[in-house]
């Protein structure tokens, strides 16, 4: 019996958020346009990796090291969701907390949507882009007023623009 080759995901550095298709070794500098500024972060769809079939959703994370959150977008409708890991006090096992969606993060006009992360280290939101129209909006989690008083964190998106 022969051992299977290790998965590229198993080789990613612990605690890192790089996908196998974007990871670089210290000897390999990150690609650049030569303009002095770093290239924009790759799209979530581009990071899917070889052999991955595109599905109805793509996933992306914001660049902030403090953001424990993952966003998804339906590539056809633009509907955005966000979830994060939480460990309730006194609990040994954590939970996946997904946030309710404001209408601004709901379905948009039919298109081809993707998620793009900026390289701004403090950013906790992510760009939703429509490759067919060039429109983009920023989606993030924000405390929103709820019916009956109080607030609850919800996924919201700015109005699409280009």
Secondary structure by P-SEA (a helix, b strand, c coil): ccccccccccccccccccccccccccccccccccccccccccccccccccccccccbbbbbcccccccbbbbbcccccbbbbbbbbbcccccbbbbbbbbbccccccccccbbbbbbcccccccbbbbbcccccbbbbbbbbbcccccbbbbbbbbbccccc
